[in-house]
Amino acid sequence: MKKIILKTLTPLWTGGVNGRCDRLHETGIIGSLRWWCEVVVRGLGGGACDPTSQDRCPAGEDTGKEERFCSVCALFGATGLKRAFRIDFGDELINSNFGEQLKIKVSGNRGWYLGRGLFLDDAWAQGKLLVERVPPAITEEGVLQIMALILKLAGKWGGIGARTQQGYGIGRVYMNGFAFDPGKALSALLDLGEKGRQDICLPGNLPRLDEFFFGKARFKVSGDTRKLFSGSSIFSFVDPPEELEFYLGRGVLPLAPAVRYCLRERIRNEIRFNNCPNAPARWRLLGVLKGVYHEKDYGKMKWHCGECNRWWEQRPKAKDHRGCNGQVSETCTCCKKNGKGRKMERFKSLIHVSHAYQVSGEEYELRMWGWIPEELPGSVQRFTVLKCLKEWLGVEGNGKNQGGTIWSRIGLERVRMEWRERREGESGEKFLRSLLDEEGEAR
């Protein structure tokens, strides 16, 4: 048994009753750790199944038991195979005010509703990690080394739990008193892959570490931090005040909605197809609940009446189209042509944005990370997206692009960026080692 130490830097979201986070649910943490493990295995050139697909483990009955499971399922379990470990934080980490919400509007948009996540006030939570089954290909220490690798990567550069795209899940997490060795962890992963399922190809539509980027923004806020959310700021509505105080009083600036709004704005204006906004590329990068786009020029489809020239997101009801006898039809907002569009539903954001959390005194840090595939709809290349992100965030060009950096749009000054992406010719293993070993400095 090993002790897991956890400290929240932004609220943690692990799911719960009626879509609210009533307490720390270990399953929410384990699910995110599995996702990180899949990302690492694929980034190293190994095969990790998609547990939501028809090709998930176990494989066919005509193979041996070990060969029916990929290396990730060998650790995290699947149908017919128990998880190799158990994480237990007990029943005492309760979120007593889980029904509270913070509503944020940015530049008059429809708004974000941030449910009250779990925040450990000035305390380090202690949990247990128990190895209950050792896969035949590795030892118990191998299991622990792999878990330590995943915890360090997620704790240093990403997040744990759910809703990390929306600011939740940043924390310090590690195994207390355990000597982590990256070489041993990588060797254990390799052994698992060699003994496990071999029929998984590397699909281009699943996240892999060698196609990730990671960024950290450091900045100072002097005086009253409330000024960022009032007056002439980009925030047009933040309510209720006592919920904002919940964040500010714990050293958290809930900036994720504003950063995501500015990202979406920049993508709409600068990542385009035939000089028009590329809706599916934008939705792929930042997520969409339900959207329809034109197959030919990738413009967003809306309902339009040519007679009164009004537009609707959904087919209008009779009361919404009074005083006009014109016909409504799905129309591309770019080329203004009618036709049946292609639907995109329930796509999660590929880009994750944290809230800003206090590092020391007046200094804060905000994380951004994500998977950018080689190509997005409309022939948008990964290189183009990364180049734009670095310009918008001030990593390259000192923000002297059109409109300055995203940070200046929000009202932040002298932001120093630390940036990581795999260099040309660099192996996935070397990139992973750099994330685990190098401290780096903001610049």
Order of alpha helices (4+ residues) and beta strands (2+ residues): beta-alpha-alpha-beta-beta-beta-beta-alpha-beta-alpha-beta-beta-alpha-beta-alpha-beta-beta-alpha-beta-beta-beta-beta-beta-beta-beta-beta-beta-beta-alpha-alpha-beta-alpha
